[in-house]
């Protein structure tokens, strides 16, 4: 291995170490606890080393979010791997999405609520975000009816996000969460884009 290759491998390792430490701190103590000082202490590198990888917290949160999108995509793909159709497909995706959000609250915040600078629905949208959307589109596109499939998926995703966010914040009572999700699934599965 050349010296350059070794340096690149070490840099990639440090990058991943920073992202993992940020994610661990956020899940344990919230995103306010993620500071360059705490990260540098956690990974045992100086703050200038962190800044050589990321210009600031926004970029660190963005890197965590990209990991999250890759994980969410894998979770959704696994949920529909056996090829469910109709309501079963909608339910599988909805359950996988909600379960992911509940198991990873700080990660979900990084993906959807915090400023990451990551562009959505744009030519510059990073691959992990595109793949997540394409997973939804591949599964739900056929039930969109006369609606534009991409628009149908955006509305489905928005509805799921709204349920997750409002339930997590306590604005919707948690005890009714599964009933709300059933209503959402039924409406999207039965009416598609024709209702």
C-alpha positions in Angstrom: 0.0 0.0 0.0 1.4 3.4 -1.0 1.7 6.2 1.5 -1.1 8.1 -0.3 -3.4 5.1 0.0 -2.7 4.7 3.7 -3.4 8.5 4.3 -6.6 8.2 2.4 -7.7 5.2 4.4 -6.8 6.9 7.7 -8.7 10.0 6.6 -11.8 7.9 5.7 -11.5 6.2 9.1 -11.4 9.5 11.0 -14.3 10.8 8.9 -16.4 7.7 9.9 -15.2 8.0 13.5 -16.4 11.6 13.7 -19.8 10.7 12.2 -20.3 7.8 14.5 -19.4 9.9 17.6 -21.8 12.6 16.5 -24.5 10.1 16.1 -23.9 8.5 19.4 -23.8 11.8 21.2 -27.0 13.0 19.6 -28.9 9.7 20.3 -27.7 9.8 24.0 -28.0 13.6 24.7 -29.6 15.4 21.8 -28.1 17.4 19.0 -27.4 20.4 21.3 -24.8 18.1 22.9 -22.9 17.6 19.7 -20.1 20.2 19.7 -16.7 20.1 18.1 -15.2 20.2 21.6 -17.1 17.1 22.7 -16.5 15.3 19.5 -12.8 16.0 19.6 -12.7 14.7 23.2 -14.7 11.6 22.2 -12.6 10.6 19.2 -9.3 11.8 20.8 -8.4 14.2 17.9 -8.0 17.9 18.1 -10.7 20.3 16.9 -8.6 21.4 13.9 -8.6 17.7 12.8 -12.4 17.8 12.9 -12.4 21.0 10.9 -10.2 19.4 8.3 -13.1 16.9 7.6 -16.1 19.2 8.2 -16.5 22.9 8.1 -18.9 22.8 11.0 -21.8 21.1 12.7 -24.1 21.5 9.7 -21.8 19.3 7.6 -21.5 16.8 10.4 -25.3 16.6 10.7 -25.4 16.2 6.9 -23.0 13.3 7.0 -25.1 11.6 9.7 -28.3 12.2 7.7 -26.7 10.6 4.6 -26.0 7.5 6.7 -29.6 7.6 7.9 -31.0 7.8 4.5 -29.0 4.7 3.4 -30.3 2.9 6.5 -33.9 3.9 6.0 -33.7 2.8 2.4 -32.3 -0.6 3.4 -35.1 -0.9 6.0 -37.8 0.0 3.4 -36.3 -2.4 0.8 -36.3 -5.2 3.3 -39.9 -4.5 4.2 -41.0 -5.0 0.6 -38.5 -7.6 -0.4 -41.2 -10.3 -0.7 -43.1 -8.2 -3.2 -46.3 -7.2 -1.3 -48.9 -5.4 -3.4 -51.6 -3.0 -2.8 -52.5 -2.4 0.9 -49.8 -4.8 2.1 -47.1 -2.8 0.2 -48.4 0.5 1.6 -48.5 -1.0 5.1 -45.1 -2.5 4.9 -43.5 0.8 3.9 -45.4 2.8 6.5 -44.6 0.4 9.3 -40.9 0.3 8.3 -40.7 4.1 8.1 -42.5 4.7 11.5 -40.5 2.0 13.2 -37.2 3.4 11.9 -38.2 6.9 13.1 -39.1 5.6 16.6 -35.9 3.6 16.9 -33.6 6.4 15.8 -35.0 9.8 17.0 -31.9 11.9 16.7 -31.0 10.3 13.4 -34.5 11.0 12.1 -34.1 14.7 13.3 -30.8 14.9 11.3 -32.5 13.5 8.2 -35.7 15.6 8.2 -35.7 18.4 10.8 -32.2 19.9 11.2 -30.4 22.1 8.7 -28.0 19.8 6.7 -27.6 21.7 3.5 -28.6 18.6 1.6 -30.8 19.3 -1.4 -34.0 17.4 -1.8 -35.8 17.0 -5.1 -33.0 18.6 -7.0 -30.4 17.5 -9.6 -27.8 17.8 -6.8 -29.7 15.5 -4.4 -27.2 12.9 -3.0 -27.6 9.3 -4.0 -28.8 8.0 -0.6 -31.8 10.4 -0.7 -32.6 9.5 -4.3 -32.5 5.8 -3.5 -34.9 6.2 -0.6 -37.4 8.1 -2.8 -36.9 5.6 -5.6 -37.7 2.7 -3.2 -41.0 4.4 -2.3 -41.7 5.1 -6.0 -40.9 1.6 -7.1 -43.3 0.2 -4.6 -46.1 2.8 -4.7 -46.0 4.0 -8.2 -48.4 1.3 -9.4 -51.1 2.3 -7.0 -51.0 6.0 -7.7 -53.9 5.7 -10.1 -54.3 8.8 -12.3 -52.0 10.9 -10.0 -48.4 11.6 -10.9 -46.5 8.7 -9.2 -43.8 11.0 -7.9 -46.3 13.5 -6.5 -48.3 10.6 -4.9 -45.1 9.4 -3.2 -44.3 12.9 -2.0 -47.7 13.1 -0.4 -47.5 9.7 1.2 -44.0 10.5 2.6 -45.3 13.9 3.9 -48.2 12.2 5.6 -45.9 9.7 7.3 -43.5 12.4 8.3 -46.4 14.5 9.7 -47.7 11.5 11.8 -44.2 10.7 13.1 -43.4 14.3 14.0 -46.7 15.2 15.6 -46.7 12.0 17.6 -43.1 12.4 18.8 -43.8 16.0 19.8 -46.9 15.0 21.8 -49.3 17.0 19.7 -51.0 13.8 18.7 -51.7 11.3 21.5 -49.4 8.3 21.2 -52.1 5.8 22.1 -53.9 6.5 18.8 -50.7 6.2 16.6 -51.5 2.8 15.2 -55.1 3.7 14.3 -53.9 6.8 12.5 -51.3 4.8 10.6 -54.1 2.3 9.6 -56.2 5.1 8.3 -53.4 6.6 6.3 -52.5 3.2 4.8 -56.2 2.5 4.0 -56.6 5.8 2.2 -53.5 5.5 0.2 -54.0 1.9 -0.7 -57.7 2.0 -1.5 -58.0 5.3 -3.4 -54.5 5.7 -4.8 -54.4 8.9 -6.9 -58.0 8.6 -8.0 -59.8 9.8 -4.9 
